[in-house]
Amino acid sequence: MDYRKLGDLDLAGFAGNVLTQLGGTTLAAVDSHLTASLATSFGSLPTTLETEAAAAAVARDASLAAVAQKNLTRRAVMALLKQVRDTLIASNAPKDQYAIAGFDYPDLVPTAYTAQDPTNLSAFGYSNGVITMRFTGNNKPGRVVYEIWRRHGDTVDWGIHALTRRQRHVDTPVTPGQYYEYKVRAVGAKSVSNFSNSAVVYGSV
């Protein structure tokens, strides 16, 4: 047997049936005082239950509408926050080599370290599309960041390719047989070194 939960309208219908029975012949043998008492007790119960059921339905619809509106508002706020985030990222983009390397701006750094020039840069290319490079430099560990500059082709402009605190770097993937040229410089909290010698792979200087 299947069962279901009785709702307000079910209760209203039940109360209405009771009132109908109280006024009919089915309960004619019931004491008139009891009949009157039952009728008084039920009174406007059917109407009240129907009203409550209708109000509950309205409340449910209002609740669903409120949830939908909250979701729309949430999405709108998230979109605005993304715009704010993108704007802040753009406005706080690195302004110079110090910021690019992760240092505070020079006038805000309490201590200074003079970045030494990197030297002896060498680069080796492999047929699997990997270029390894090494260089030397008399810099104290952790006091500078090395900028790896690269240009792909001997007529294009140079650009920062990578940052590293180690005196070696791997560039991959690259296209074997094409021209790649590299140079390195050290960036300290308040100073920038000269560029190292350049190293060419898959071409000639």
C-alpha positions as CSV (number, residue, x, y, z in Angstrom):
1,M,0.0,0.0,0.0
2,D,1.3,3.5,-0.9
3,Y,1.2,6.3,1.6
4,R,1.7,10.0,1.1
5,K,2.0,12.9,3.5
6,L,-1.2,14.8,4.1
7,G,-1.2,18.4,3.2
8,D,-3.2,21.4,4.4
9,L,-5.7,20.9,1.6
10,D,-6.2,17.3,2.6
11,L,-7.0,18.4,6.2
12,A,-9.3,21.1,5.0
13,G,-11.2,18.5,2.9
14,F,-11.4,16.2,5.9
15,A,-12.8,18.9,8.2
16,G,-15.3,19.9,5.5
17,N,-16.6,16.3,5.3
18,V,-17.0,16.1,9.1
19,L,-19.1,19.3,9.0
20,T,-21.2,17.8,6.2
21,Q,-21.7,14.6,8.2
22,L,-22.7,16.6,11.3
23,G,-25.4,18.3,9.4
24,G,-26.7,15.1,7.7
25,T,-28.7,12.1,8.6
26,T,-25.7,9.8,9.1
27,L,-25.2,11.2,12.5
28,A,-28.9,11.8,13.3
29,A,-28.7,9.5,16.3
30,V,-25.8,11.4,17.9
31,D,-26.8,13.5,20.8
32,S,-27.7,17.0,19.6
33,H,-25.5,18.6,22.2
34,L,-22.5,16.6,21.0
35,T,-23.3,17.5,17.4
36,A,-23.4,21.2,18.3
37,S,-20.2,20.9,20.2
38,L,-18.4,19.2,17.3
39,A,-19.7,21.7,14.8
40,T,-18.5,24.6,17.1
41,S,-15.1,22.9,17.5
42,F,-14.6,22.5,13.7
43,G,-16.3,25.9,12.9
44,S,-14.3,27.7,10.3
45,L,-11.4,25.1,10.3
46,P,-11.9,24.1,6.6
47,T,-11.7,27.7,5.5
48,T,-8.7,28.4,7.8
49,L,-6.8,25.4,6.5
50,E,-7.5,26.4,2.9
51,T,-6.3,29.9,3.6
52,E,-3.1,28.6,5.2
53,A,-2.5,26.2,2.3
54,A,-2.8,29.1,-0.2
55,A,-0.5,31.3,2.0
56,A,2.0,28.5,2.2
57,A,2.1,28.1,-1.6
58,V,2.6,31.8,-2.0
59,A,5.4,31.7,0.6
60,R,7.1,28.8,-1.2
61,D,6.9,30.7,-4.5
62,A,8.3,33.8,-2.8
63,S,11.1,31.8,-1.2
64,L,12.0,30.3,-4.6
65,A,12.0,33.7,-6.2
66,A,14.2,35.0,-3.4
67,V,16.7,32.2,-3.9
68,A,16.8,32.9,-7.6
69,Q,17.3,36.6,-7.1
70,K,20.1,35.9,-4.6
71,N,21.8,33.6,-7.2
72,L,21.6,36.4,-9.8
73,T,22.9,38.9,-7.3
74,R,25.8,36.6,-6.4
75,R,26.7,36.1,-10.0
76,A,26.7,39.8,-10.6
77,V,28.9,40.4,-7.6
78,M,31.3,37.8,-8.6
79,A,31.5,39.3,-12.1
80,L,32.2,42.7,-10.5
81,L,34.9,41.3,-8.2
82,K,36.6,39.7,-11.2
83,Q,36.6,43.1,-12.9
84,V,38.1,44.6,-9.8
85,R,40.7,41.8,-9.6
86,D,41.7,42.2,-13.3
87,T,41.9,46.0,-12.9
88,L,44.2,45.7,-9.8
89,I,46.4,43.2,-11.6
90,A,46.8,45.5,-14.5
91,S,47.4,48.6,-12.4
92,N,50.0,46.7,-10.3
93,A,51.9,45.2,-13.2
94,P,55.7,45.3,-12.8
95,K,57.0,48.8,-13.5
96,D,60.7,48.0,-13.8
97,Q,63.2,45.2,-13.5
98,Y,63.1,45.3,-9.7
99,A,59.4,44.5,-9.5
100,I,59.8,41.9,-12.3
101,A,62.4,40.1,-10.3
102,G,60.2,40.1,-7.2
103,F,62.0,42.8,-5.2
104,D,60.3,45.9,-3.6
105,Y,61.1,49.1,-5.4
106,P,64.6,50.4,-4.7
107,D,63.5,53.3,-2.5
108,L,61.6,51.0,-0.2
109,V,64.4,48.4,0.4
110,P,66.4,49.0,3.6
111,T,69.6,47.2,2.5
112,A,71.6,47.2,-0.7
113,Y,73.6,44.5,-2.5
114,T,75.5,45.2,-5.7
115,A,74.6,42.7,-8.3
116,Q,77.7,41.2,-10.0
117,D,77.9,40.6,-13.8
118,P,77.1,37.1,-14.9
119,T,79.9,35.6,-17.1
120,N,80.7,32.6,-19.2
121,L,77.2,31.9,-20.5
122,S,77.1,28.8,-22.6
123,A,74.1,27.1,-24.2
124,F,73.7,23.7,-25.8
125,G,70.8,22.5,-28.0
126,Y,69.5,19.0,-28.4
127,S,67.5,17.3,-31.1
128,N,64.6,16.7,-28.8
129,G,63.8,20.4,-28.5
130,V,65.7,21.2,-25.3
131,I,68.3,23.9,-24.7
132,T,70.4,23.9,-21.5
133,M,72.5,26.8,-20.4
134,R,75.0,27.6,-17.7
135,F,76.8,30.7,-16.5
136,T,78.9,31.9,-13.6
137,G,78.7,35.0,-11.5
138,N,80.2,36.1,-8.1
139,N,76.9,36.8,-6.4
140,K,75.9,35.7,-2.9
141,P,73.2,33.0,-2.9
142,G,69.7,34.4,-2.6
143,R,70.8,38.0,-3.0
144,V,70.0,38.3,-6.7
145,V,67.6,37.0,-9.3
146,Y,68.9,36.2,-12.8
147,E,66.9,37.4,-15.8
148,I,67.2,35.1,-18.8
149,W,66.7,37.1,-22.0
150,R,66.0,35.4,-25.3
151,R,65.4,36.2,-28.9
152,H,64.1,33.7,-31.4
153,G,65.8,34.9,-34.6
154,D,68.6,37.3,-35.1
155,T,66.5,40.2,-36.3
156,V,63.8,40.3,-33.6
157,D,63.8,42.2,-30.3
158,W,65.1,40.8,-27.0
159,G,62.6,39.9,-24.3
160,I,62.7,38.4,-20.8
161,H,62.2,34.7,-21.1
162,A,62.6,33.4,-17.5
163,L,63.7,34.2,-14.0
164,T,65.9,32.0,-11.9
165,R,68.0,32.1,-8.7
166,R,70.3,29.4,-10.0
167,Q,73.2,29.7,-12.5
168,R,71.6,27.4,-15.0
169,H,68.4,27.1,-17.0
170,V,66.5,24.8,-19.3
171,D,64.5,26.2,-22.2
172,T,61.9,23.8,-23.6
173,P,60.2,23.2,-25.9
174,V,62.1,24.8,-28.7
175,T,62.3,24.1,-32.4
176,P,65.5,22.3,-33.4
177,G,67.4,24.0,-36.2
178,Q,66.1,27.5,-35.5
179,Y,68.0,30.5,-34.2
180,Y,67.9,31.1,-30.4
181,E,70.1,33.6,-28.6
182,Y,70.4,34.2,-24.9
183,K,72.0,36.6,-22.5
184,V,71.7,37.0,-18.7
185,R,71.9,39.7,-16.1
186,A,71.6,39.8,-12.3
187,V,69.0,41.9,-10.5
188,G,69.6,42.8,-6.8
189,A,67.4,44.8,-4.4
190,K,68.9,48.1,-5.6
191,S,71.1,47.3,-8.5
192,V,71.2,45.7,-11.9
193,S,74.2,44.1,-13.4
194,N,75.5,44.4,-17.0
195,F,74.4,41.7,-19.4
196,S,76.6,38.6,-19.8
197,N,78.0,37.5,-23.1
198,S,75.4,36.1,-25.5
199,A,75.1,32.5,-26.4
200,V,73.7,31.3,-29.7
201,V,72.1,27.9,-30.4
202,Y,71.3,26.6,-33.9
203,G,73.0,29.5,-35.6
204,S,76.1,31.7,-35.7
205,V,76.8,35.1,-34.3
